[in-house]
Each structure stands twice: as structure tokens, then as C-alpha cells.
């Protein structure tokens, strides 16, 4: 995944978002084989990092994945290009319509991507 570059004005551009088939795409099969959907974006959280259920706070260059399966949306993060994914604490909610996945993902990126602090 591409790293964030600093623009001439000194502001970091919006995080790179990906969607498409494969590990970063919208056609991921869930563990139950239920055809889960997902969106990913590279983010840099603010000074407090992102709290996860498994390992506590993670900081630095991360990838955020917003997943939809079985009427639920869930947020996960990983250190960029690592193998392990961690559940974002409090990052699970019901979502009746999978068409809302893009909006939820955009909101999550907007809240968590804080490269300026």
C-alpha cells in the first residue's frame, strides 16, 4: 500500500482507500463463507493511537479495515503491511443495509486518520 506523501502546502493528503477483489477488497469471504464485504484505508492516528481489544493502543502507520457481515459492521486495524489484524475497541455496531458500508468506512477514516495530531 502506498504511504502518505506530504503536499507542497505541508498537509498530508487523504488516506489511500482501496476497494476491489482480494484481501483489500469488497469481495472477501468471511470465516463462515458468508460473503463478507470490506473496505480498507491507510491511516495515521493522532497521538493517542487506536485502542484495540487484543493488544491495547496501536500507533504509527496503520491500515484500517471496515468489515460488514451478518448485519454487523466491525473495524479492524493492522500495522501497515503486517499480517495480524486487531479489533478496534468499540468498533462494532449493527448495520441493517450493506449499502451503508462506504459511509461507515468514510466516517471511521475521518475520525481515526489524524496525521497532524
C-alpha atoms as a printed R data frame, in Angstrom:
    type eleno elety resid chain resno       x       y      z
1   ATOM     1    CA   UNK     A     1   0.000   0.000  0.000
2   ATOM     2    CA   UNK     A     2   1.150   3.496 -0.723
3   ATOM     3    CA   UNK     A     3   2.488   5.686  2.036
4   ATOM     4    CA   UNK     A     4   1.090   9.165  2.604
5   ATOM     5    CA   UNK     A     5   3.083  11.933  0.994
6   ATOM     6    CA   UNK     A     6   3.190  15.493  2.229
7   ATOM     7    CA   UNK     A     7   1.829  18.023 -0.247
8   ATOM     8    CA   UNK     A     8   3.551  21.300 -1.106
9   ATOM     9    CA   UNK     A     9   1.311  23.100  1.376
10  ATOM    10    CA   UNK     A    10   2.577  20.772  4.100
11  ATOM    11    CA   UNK     A    11  -0.721  18.947  4.636
12  ATOM    12    CA   UNK     A    12  -0.952  15.204  4.243
13  ATOM    13    CA   UNK     A    13  -3.416  14.081  1.558
14  ATOM    14    CA   UNK     A    14  -6.444  11.974  2.367
15  ATOM    15    CA   UNK     A    15  -5.598   8.351  3.154
16  ATOM    16    CA   UNK     A    16  -5.449   5.893  0.294
17  ATOM    17    CA   UNK     A    17  -8.634   3.865  0.152
18  ATOM    18    CA   UNK     A    18  -8.943   0.638 -1.727
19  ATOM    19    CA   UNK     A    19 -11.842  -1.471 -2.795
20  ATOM    20    CA   UNK     A    20 -11.881  -4.366 -5.188
21  ATOM    21    CA   UNK     A    21 -11.462  -8.106 -5.145
22  ATOM    22    CA   UNK     A    22  -8.899  -9.673 -2.876
23  ATOM    23    CA   UNK     A    23  -7.583  -9.095  0.620
24  ATOM    24    CA   UNK     A    24  -8.161  -5.337  0.444
25  ATOM    25    CA   UNK     A    25 -11.378  -5.500 -1.491
26  ATOM    26    CA   UNK     A    26 -15.085  -5.814 -1.204
27  ATOM    27    CA   UNK     A    27 -15.372  -9.494 -2.055
28  ATOM    28    CA   UNK     A    28 -13.644 -11.027  0.966
29  ATOM    29    CA   UNK     A    29 -15.176 -14.275  2.121
30  ATOM    30    CA   UNK     A    30 -15.787 -14.379  5.851
31  ATOM    31    CA   UNK     A    31 -14.820 -17.267  8.092
32  ATOM    32    CA   UNK     A    32 -18.385 -18.533  7.777
33  ATOM    33    CA   UNK     A    33 -18.187 -18.311  3.976
34  ATOM    34    CA   UNK     A    34 -20.969 -15.711  4.109
35  ATOM    35    CA   UNK     A    35 -19.535 -13.323  1.542
36  ATOM    36    CA   UNK     A    36 -18.315 -10.560  3.853
37  ATOM    37    CA   UNK     A    37 -17.672  -7.086  2.430
38  ATOM    38    CA   UNK     A    38 -14.807  -4.813  3.449
39  ATOM    39    CA   UNK     A    39 -13.099  -1.512  2.721
40  ATOM    40    CA   UNK     A    40  -9.546  -0.539  3.671
41  ATOM    41    CA   UNK     A    41  -7.558   2.692  4.009
42  ATOM    42    CA   UNK     A    42  -4.085   3.581  5.206
43  ATOM    43    CA   UNK     A    43  -4.277   5.899  8.217
44  ATOM    44    CA   UNK     A    44  -2.029   7.652 10.712
45  ATOM    45    CA   UNK     A    45  -3.884   8.139 14.013
46  ATOM    46    CA   UNK     A    46  -3.359  11.058 16.350
47  ATOM    47    CA   UNK     A    47  -1.098  10.969 19.435
48  ATOM    48    CA   UNK     A    48  -3.449   8.670 21.377
49  ATOM    49    CA   UNK     A    49  -3.353   5.962 18.706
50  ATOM    50    CA   UNK     A    50  -6.163   3.450 18.244
51  ATOM    51    CA   UNK     A    51  -7.329   1.252 21.137
52  ATOM    52    CA   UNK     A    52  -7.682  -2.432 20.257
53  ATOM    53    CA   UNK     A    53  -9.209  -5.344 22.142
54  ATOM    54    CA   UNK     A    54  -6.219  -7.637 21.709
55  ATOM    55    CA   UNK     A    55  -3.100  -5.507 22.272
56  ATOM    56    CA   UNK     A    56  -4.236  -2.140 23.637
57  ATOM    57    CA   UNK     A    57  -3.139   1.031 21.854
58  ATOM    58    CA   UNK     A    58  -1.510   0.847 18.417
59  ATOM    59    CA   UNK     A    59   0.187   3.875 16.859
60  ATOM    60    CA   UNK     A    60   2.076   4.819 13.734
61  ATOM    61    CA   UNK     A    61   1.269   3.902 10.159
62  ATOM    62    CA   UNK     A    62  -1.773   1.627 10.177
63  ATOM    63    CA   UNK     A    63  -4.281   0.106  7.804
64  ATOM    64    CA   UNK     A    64  -7.948   0.373  8.793
65  ATOM    65    CA   UNK     A    65 -10.401  -2.245  7.543
66  ATOM    66    CA   UNK     A    66 -14.159  -1.764  7.847
67  ATOM    67    CA   UNK     A    67 -15.942  -5.116  7.514
68  ATOM    68    CA   UNK     A    68 -19.613  -5.960  7.009
69  ATOM    69    CA   UNK     A    69 -21.014  -9.435  7.676
70  ATOM    70    CA   UNK     A    70 -24.264 -10.827  9.036
71  ATOM    71    CA   UNK     A    71 -25.864  -7.437  9.727
72  ATOM    72    CA   UNK     A    72 -22.820  -6.133 11.653
73  ATOM    73    CA   UNK     A    73 -20.060  -3.690 10.800
74  ATOM    74    CA   UNK     A    74 -16.681  -4.026 12.520
75  ATOM    75    CA   UNK     A    75 -13.467  -2.007 12.450
76  ATOM    76    CA   UNK     A    76 -10.034  -3.647 12.495
77  ATOM    77    CA   UNK     A    77  -6.523  -2.219 12.256
78  ATOM    78    CA   UNK     A    78  -3.103  -3.601 11.498
79  ATOM    79    CA   UNK     A    79   0.363  -2.154 11.397
80  ATOM    80    CA   UNK     A    80   0.833  -1.310  7.736
81  ATOM    81    CA   UNK     A    81   1.727  -4.414  5.749
82  ATOM    82    CA   UNK     A    82   1.713  -6.687  8.824
83  ATOM    83    CA   UNK     A    83  -0.219  -9.952  8.943
84  ATOM    84    CA   UNK     A    84  -2.149  -9.542 12.205
85  ATOM    85    CA   UNK     A    85  -5.434  -7.630 12.429
86  ATOM    86    CA   UNK     A    86  -6.802  -6.232 15.718
87  ATOM    87    CA   UNK     A    87 -10.413  -5.365 16.599
88  ATOM    88    CA   UNK     A    88 -10.889  -1.654 17.313
89  ATOM    89    CA   UNK     A    89 -12.341  -1.333 20.804
90  ATOM    90    CA   UNK     A    90 -15.965  -0.209 20.498
91  ATOM    91    CA   UNK     A    91 -15.739  -0.562 16.721
92  ATOM    92    CA   UNK     A    92 -18.671  -2.938 16.175
93  ATOM    93    CA   UNK     A    93 -22.296  -1.998 15.502
94  ATOM    94    CA   UNK     A    94 -25.401  -3.308 13.747
95  ATOM    95    CA   UNK     A    95 -25.789  -2.191 10.133
96  ATOM    96    CA   UNK     A    96 -29.050  -3.267  8.512
97  ATOM    97    CA   UNK     A    97 -28.098  -2.405  4.929
98  ATOM    98    CA   UNK     A    98 -24.669  -3.318  3.495
99  ATOM    99    CA   UNK     A    99 -25.014  -0.300  1.186
100 ATOM   100    CA   UNK     A   100 -24.079   1.779  4.251
101 ATOM   101    CA   UNK     A   101 -20.586   0.244  4.423
102 ATOM   102    CA   UNK     A   102 -18.957   3.026  2.390
103 ATOM   103    CA   UNK     A   103 -20.459   5.721  4.637
104 ATOM   104    CA   UNK     A   104 -19.383   3.938  7.829
105 ATOM   105    CA   UNK     A   105 -15.881   3.471  6.436
106 ATOM   106    CA   UNK     A   106 -15.626   7.148  5.445
107 ATOM   107    CA   UNK     A   107 -16.698   8.220  8.941
108 ATOM   108    CA   UNK     A   108 -14.230   5.829 10.600
109 ATOM   109    CA   UNK     A   109 -11.378   7.124  8.420
110 ATOM   110    CA   UNK     A   110 -12.420  10.703  9.177
111 ATOM   111    CA   UNK     A   111 -12.322  10.030 12.924
112 ATOM   112    CA   UNK     A   112  -9.136   7.966 13.088
113 ATOM   113    CA   UNK     A   113  -6.880   9.485 10.413
114 ATOM   114    CA   UNK     A   114  -5.154  12.384 12.207
115 ATOM   115    CA   UNK     A   115  -1.622  12.707 10.774
116 ATOM   116    CA   UNK     A   116  -1.349  16.294 12.020
117 ATOM   117    CA   UNK     A   117  -2.093  15.209 15.602
